[in-house]
Amino acid sequence: MTKPLTLSQPQQKITLSWRAYFEMTKPKVVALMLLTVLVGMCLSVPGVVPLQPLIAGMAGIAMMAGAAAAFNHLIDRKIDGLMARTYNRPLPKGKVSTTKAAVFAVMLGLIGFVVLYILVNPLTAWLTFASLIGYALVYTAYLKRATSQNIVIGGLAGAMPPLLGWTAVTNELHGYALLLVIIIFTWTPPHFWALAIHRRKEYAKVDIPMLPVTHGVEFTKTCILLYTILLAIACLLPVLVGMCGPIYLVGSTMLSCGFIYKAWQLKYHDYPGLAMKVFTFSIYHLMVLFIVLLVDHYFWVSP
């Protein structure tokens, strides 16, 4: 009879440490962000994306996004320890010290910046750096604690990825890329406010002025509904300027109708757990929307 394989104490410690650092980079969030980066890259050229900006751009942007997430963990470590959603994160649990977390975040961001600056282009490197500062410092360290409009103002940093993908390939700013930024910028408030409704008591407990805490749940529901309508309009902009064709028009319209319906349901026919379902739907909405953008780009040939 064979004995079960067990790790020695040092190996076990290394494995747990590696997982803790990986968790600090918010891999699921970064993965969704990288999808929008990839779509920005693909939409910037009519054919195949050049290999070097594709690989180096995705790697560098991923590292700097992971660094921004690590800074978020570092700055929010005290309130994270008081919230049910985040109390099990590496820093509140003591799996990683604050010093090591800070060094990790700085080094990861620095390597990502160098990769983008040398192997992609300086424009993308500096734009990604600005996005990191916007999320890690402006939003997390200041806006999050200063105003109920924190996610609206700070959402610009999180909306940058498709623009970063575009500039990584073309080395120039373009109006089409900015339309993609507008879509994510408009998507962010209803996405996050749904989560904030679900976690309202926790945000109130740690004195974070999220909209449901400062203005009430019903007002937040109204804002979510209005923003989903605004998002539907924003999603039509690529079609109106001739950037996309009928495949995207049909797909984005269906997704917009679904989001508006979920927001309407949340406002007028709410039930326990619906806010979290709206939050989950919003993630799939953005993911599928950008996949449809990609499909439309490669399979629709304008007459």
C-alpha positions, 0 to 999 in steps of 0.5 A: 500500500502506497503512502500519500504524497506529502510536501515537506515543511519548506516546500509547503511554505513555498507553495503557500507563499507563491499562492499568496503572492499570486492571489494579491495580483487579482488574477480573475480581474486581470484576466478579464482586463487582458481580454479587453487589451487583446480586443484593443490590439486586434481591432487596431489592425485589419489583419494579424497582430504583430507577435512582439507587441502582442506577447510583450504588450500582454505580459507587461500590461498584465504585470503592471495590472497585477502590481496595481492589484497588489498595491490595492491589497496593501493599502486596503489591508486594514479594512479588508480584515474587517469585511467578510468578502476580503478578510481571508486575503493574504495580508489580513491573514498574515500570509505576506508581510506588508514589507514583502507585499510592497517590494513585490508590488514595486518590483512587479510594476517596475518589470512590467514598465521596463518590458513595455518601454523597451519591447513595446513603446514608451507611450503604452508604458506611460499610459499603463503607469498612469492607469496604475497610479489612478487605480492604486493611489488616486482611487484606492488611497483617496477617492474610495474613502473620500466620495460616494462617486469614487467608482465613477471618477476612479473608473477611468483607470480601470477603463484604460485596457483596450486603449493600452492594447491599441497603443501597444500595436499602433503607438498612437492614440485613436478615437476608436480606442477611446470609444472602447474606454467609454464603454468600460467607463460607463459599465463600471458604476452599475457593475460595482454598485450592484456589489456595493448593495450586496455588501452595503453593511460591510462598507458601512462598518468600515466607513467607506462611502459607497453609494448605497451607504451614503444615499441608500439602496433605492437611490443606488438601484435607480442609478444602476438602471439609468447607467445601464441605459447610458451603457446601451447608448455607449455600446452603440457608438462603435456602430454609429461611427462605422467601427463595427458591423451587424454582428456586433450590433445584434450582439451588443443590443441583446446584451444591453437589453439583458442588462437593462432588464436585470437592472429593472428587475433589481429596482422594481422586483428585487429579491434576496441575492438579486444584487449579486446576480446583477453583479455576476451578469455584468461580468459576463456582459463585458466579457461577451461584449468584447468577444462579439467585438472580436468576432465582428472584426474578423468575420464581418467584411464591410461592403 
